[in-house]
Amino acid sequence: MGKNKHNKGWNGQRLQRDSLREAGVRRGFFLIALVTLFLVGGFIGGSVGVYHWLCRSDFFQMTAIDVEGNQDLSKNTIIFLAGIDIHANLLAVDTAAVEARICKNGWIESASLHKEWPSRLRIEVKERRAVALLNTSQGLYYVDGKGQPFAPLTEQDELDFPVISGLESSLTFQGTEVVVAAREELDAVLKFIGWATRGSSSLPAQNISEVSFTSDREVVLFLADRPFPIFLGKEVGKKEYNRLAKVLYWLYKKKEFQSVAYIRLDYMENKVLVGTEMAKDKS
């Protein structure tokens, strides 16, 4: 009895596999027939007509669009940027044109389309990751880790990234694209922010409110919890980050942070000057 049930179940699975195999074979024969028809049409001078007929064929009508690689932008947003109707003909989709449309959005670094015949489209995107905001003559722009400003800050966005200011005179616009002339200075600050992202808990990136350049290209940093000036000088490297992190750690530990009026890392080679509110009032 149990053996018969086992045989019936096995036979059912075999029939299901055979049915799927036959469907695949029929699909393959149909594709071969279509390709043959296209080639024959080409030989008789009607290839254009055959192609247009295939572009209207229900066989290539899309049944699904998959999106991969998106994190901040939703699947529906990517499909909207692509400008593709879910019921469009897969053969008629212009891959290069769709990729270009998607990449017009500043948050998209790259996009690639993959046609999975006969009726499925897969869109792969690589999004840009913002690490800071750059102040320009036309407002704040998001900047990625490569130093590329790529999208303006909107009214709905929150100021949850460090702001880089003082480079406005070195920025120009080519259409909507921001061109940065002070590349070395911007890259140095972005590396500093990168170290803060991975570095000490006394100086995390989320506590950096603004990094400003003076007219002499000296760097002044402001913290989010208390925006007093921290003068870093013209050199903004790993050494300066580590020195400042140690000074802040000492100030937090000694509970003297709330009385700080300014910090000068550029005071002397091996010394840091910390000014307090009390000293500031006496002066």
N, C-alpha and C positions, 0 to 999 in steps of 0.2 A: 504493500500500500504506500509506504513512505517512498519506496523506489519509484513508483509511478508518479507521485507528486514531484519528485526531484526531476524526473525525465520531462514532465510537462513544463516545469519552470525553465529547465535548460533549453527545451525546444522553443519556448516563448522568447527567450533571450536571443537564440540563434535566428529566429524569424525576424526579430527587431533589427539585429545587425544586418541581416540580409536585405531588409527593406531599406535601411539607411545606405547600404552599399549600392543597391540598385538606383536609389535616388541620386547618389553621387555620380554613378555611371551615366545616368540620363542627363544630368547637368553637364558632365564632361562632353557627351556626344552633342549636346545642344551648342556648347561653346565652340566645339570643332566645326559644327555646321555653320555657325555664324562667321567664324574666321574664314572658312572655305568660301562662303558667300561673298565676304568682303574681298577676298583675293580674286574670285571670279569676276566680281564687279569691276575690280581694278583692271583686269585684262580686257574687259569689253568697254572700258572707258566710262564706267558708271560708278567709280569708287566714291566720289563725293556724295552721290545720291544714296549709296548704301550706308555710308557713314552717318548721314543725317537720319536715315531710317533707324539705325541702331541707337542713335542718340534719343530717339523718341520711343524706343522699345520698352515695354513694361518689365522686361527681364532684368534690365539694369536700373530700375527704379530703386532708390535707396530705401532701406528699411531701418537703418540705424546709423548714428554718428557717435563715435566714441572720442572722448577728449582725455589726454594723458599729460601729466607734467604740471598742471595748474594747481596753485595753492591759494593765492589771494583772489584770483578771478574765478568766477563760477563757470561751470560747463555751459550754461545758457548764455553767458556773456561771450565766451569764446565762439560759440555757434553764431551768435548775433554779429560779432565782428567778421566772421567768415562770410556772412551774407548768403548762406546756402539754405535752400528750402529742403526740409527733411525728405520730401517726396521727389526731389530732383533726380535726374538721370546721372548715374555715377560716371558713365562714359563721357558725358558732356561737361563734367566739372573741370575747369581750367585750374590745375594745381598751382601754377606759379602765381596767377592772379589772386587766388584765395590766400595764399601764404603772404603776399604783399599786403592785402587788406588787413589781415590779422596783425601784422607787424607795424601797422600805422599807430596802434595803441602803444604808448610809451612804456607801459609795464611789460610788454612782450619783447624779449630779446631776440627770439627766433621761433619760427613755426615751420613744421613740415607736415605734408599730407601723404597718407598712404591709402591707396585704393585696395580694398580687400574684396575681390570679385566673388559674386557678381553684384552685390548690393549693399556693401558696408564700407563706411569711410572712417578712417582713424586720423585724428588730428593730434600731433605732438607739439607741445609748446614749452619754451623755457622762459620763465618769468625773471624779471630783474628784481634784485633784492635791495631795497633802500637801506642806507646806513646813515644818511645825514640829509639835512636840508641846506641848500645853497641860496643865499640871498642875492637876487639879481635886480636889475632896473625894472623888471616886470613881475616882481614878486618872488616868492620862495619856490624852489624847484627841488624835487627829490633827486638824490645823487646815489649811484650804486658804488660798490666797492672798487670799481675800475676808474672812478672819478668822472663818470658820464652823467650829466644832468639829463633826466629823461621824461619827467612829467611835472606839471605845476601842482602846487598844493591848492586844494579846493576848499571852499567854505565848510564842507562837511567833514574834512579831515582834521585830525588832532595833531597838535605839535608834540609828537612823541619821539622825535629824533633831534640830535644836536644840530644847532643852526650854525652854519659857517658864514661869516660876514667879513666885509672889508676888501673883497676881491671884485667888487662891482665894476671898477674901471678896467679890469682885465677880462671882462665878459662881453661877448657880442652875440647877436642873434642872426641866424640865417634861417629865415622863416620862423618856425617854432623851435628850431634846434639851438641850444645854447653852446657856443664855442668858448672854451676856456683857454686863455693865453697863459695864465699863471699855473701851469700844470704841475710844476715841481712843488709849489707851496700847497696846492690842494691835495696832492698825493701824500705829502708829509702829514697833514692834519688827519687825513683818512686813515693812515697807518696808526696814528696816535689813538684815534677812536677805536680802531680794530684791537689794539692792545688793551684798551679799557674794556672791550667786550669779553676778552678772554683772561683779563688780568686780576688785579687785587680787588677785594670786596670794599676797600676804602675809596676806590676810584673806579666805579663801574660806569659803563657807557651811558646808562639811563640817568646818571647824576650829572652828566655834562649838558649844561643848558645851551651854552654858546661858545664858539671859538672864533675870536675876532682878530683880524689883521689891522695893525696901525698903518699909517702912511709910510712908515719906515720898514714895513713888512715884519714887525715884531708881533709875536702872538700873545694874546691875552685871553685867558680862559675864565668862564663863569660857571659855577655850579648851580644845580637846580634847587638844592635845599637852602643855600645862602649865596646870593649872587654877588659876592665881593670879587674884585679883580685878582687874578692869579697871573703874574707876569712870567711867561716862559722864556722870553727872549726870541732870537731869530732861529735857534736850533730847536726843532721839535722831533726828538727821537725817542728810542726806547730808554735811554739814560734819563731823559727829562721825565718820562712817564714814571719810571721807578722811583726817582727822587721825590716827585710830588705825592705818589702813593704812600711813601714812608712818612712824609711830613703830615699828611692828612690822618694817617693811622695814629701817629703820636698825638695829634691834636684831639682826635676823638677819644683816645684812651685817657688823656689827662683832663678831659671835659673842658677844654679851652676853645673848642671850635666855634662856639657861639659868640665869642668875643673877638674873633679875627676880623680885621678890616681889610687886609690885603696880604698877599704872599708874593715875594720876589725870588723866583728861582735863578734869575739873572743877576743877583746881587754880587756874588763872588764865585770863584771857580768851585770851591768846596763848601760854600756856606749858603744858607737860605735865610732870607730876612722875612720874619713874620710880624706884621704890624697889627696891633690890637685896637679896639674901639677906645679903650682908656687912653692909650698913647695918642690916638688921633684927636680926642677931645682936648687933651692938654696942649697940643700944638695949635 
